[in-house]
């Protein structure tokens, strides 16, 4: 059962035996768990105040450690794509009822958008080797774009973290 969004990453703890009552905030990021307990007792015996503080802390953590992007499946070698770079493969494409032989380059941008570029070849037009070379070039350009987008995003995150730390200090 999925938690409602307002309570995501927050769990209520009522452990009578040890007299522990409060809200536990947990977020998993980059193979580590970030957690903090907000006791009712420390907040004047009020569940509502402890919950309000827990939500504020959770929201701050989500800003500092946003959810990671989807993985880019095209970046990994695949046993079915022998002899070609990852993300580049040969296929057939259909356009207006006709089939074309193509080399296709694909990648997924950090925002989740999937990009596919196709380069057709035929006996009376572009050669298969030219189409493959264009697909490989498009793939390399796509990976450079992904790296640039990730670098910009990390710089923005670092700026935000520094500002958040400065505000606390």
N, C-alpha and C positions, 0 to 999 in steps of 0.2 A: 504494500500500500504506500503510495507516494504522499509525502508530507505536503501540507499546503505551503505556499511560498512564504508566507509571513513567519512561519516557524522553521524554515529550512535551516539546517546546521545547528539547531537549538533543541536540547533535550531536557525534560524535567526530571530531576533526581529527588526522590523522597525515600531516604534510607533511615528508617526508624532506629534500627539497632545502633547506629553511630550518630544519630541526631543530625543527619545531613539533609538539608532541604534547600533546593535552589535550582538554578538553570545552568546547564553545561553547554558551552559553545565549542564546537569542533569543526575544523576545516582541514581537509587533506590537500596538500599542494606539493608537487615536485618531490614525491617520496617521503614527505615528512608531515606530521600532524601538528597543527597549531590549535591549542585548546586553553580554555580558561573557565573556571567555575565561579558563578555569581550566587553567593549564599543569601538566602532570605534574611538571616540574622544580621549580616553585615549591612543590609539595606533597611534597617529599622524593623525587621520582621515582616516586611511587605513583599509578597510575591510579585505584585505589579511593578514596584520600583526595581526589583532585581531583574525582572523580565525586560523592562525598558532599557536598563544598562546593558543587558546581554545582547539585545537587538542592536543597540548603538555600536557595541564592540564588534558584533558580527558584520555589520554594514561597513565598518572601517576596515576589517580584515578583507572583505570582498573587494573593496576599492584597492587595497594594497596588493592583494593576490588574486587577480581576476581568474576566472575559469580558463584553463588552457584551450588553445585552438584545437580543432579536429586534426587528427594525424593526416599526413600527406602520403597516402598509399602509393602514389606514383614515385616516391623518392627511394623506394626499396627495390633491389633486384628481385626478379621473379623467375622461378624455374620455367614458366611457360613462355618467357620472352628471351629465348636463347640468342646470344650474339648481338643484342641490341641494348642500348643504354636504357636504364629504368625510365618509364614514362613515354617511350617511343616504340610504336609497333606498326605492323603492316596490317591493313584490313581492307574491306570493301565498303564503299559508301553509296547510298542510293539518293539520287536527286532527280525529282520530276520523272520518276519511273525508270530512270537509267541507272545502271550500276557502274561505279568507277573504282579502280584500284587506287588506294591512297596509303601514304605514310602519315601516321597521326602522332602528334605530340600532346601530352596532357599533364596538367598539374592543378593543384588546389590552392587557392590563395588563403592567407590566414583568416580572412573573413568568412570562409566556407564556400566561396564561389568556385565552381569547377570550370576550368578553361581547357578547351580542346581545339587544336589547330590542325587542319588537314591539308595535305599537299598531294594532289593527284598526279598520276603519271600515265602515259599511254604511248603506244608505238609511234604515233604521229605528232607527239608533243614532247613534254618534259620526260627525261629518262628516269628510271627508277632510282638510280644513284643520286641524281639531283634532288629528287623528292625526299629521299632519306636524309640527305645532307641538310636540306631546309628544315625538316622536322627536328633534327638534332639541334640545329641552331636555334629554332624557336623554343625548344625545351630549355636550353642553356639560358636564354634571355628570360624565360619565365622563372627559373630558379634565382636569377639575379634580382628579379622583381620581388620575389618572396623574401629573399634576404634583406632587401632594402625596407620592405614593409615591416618585417620583424625588428630590424634595427631601430626604425623610427618609433615603433610601439614600445620597445624596451627603454629608449631614451625618454619617452613621455612618462612611462611608469617610474623611472628613476627620479625624474623631476618631481613627480607627485609624492613619492616616498620622502624625498628630501624636504619638501614643503610641509608634509605631515609631521615629520620629525621636528622640524623647526618650530612648528605651532605648539607641539607638546612641551618643548624644552623650556 
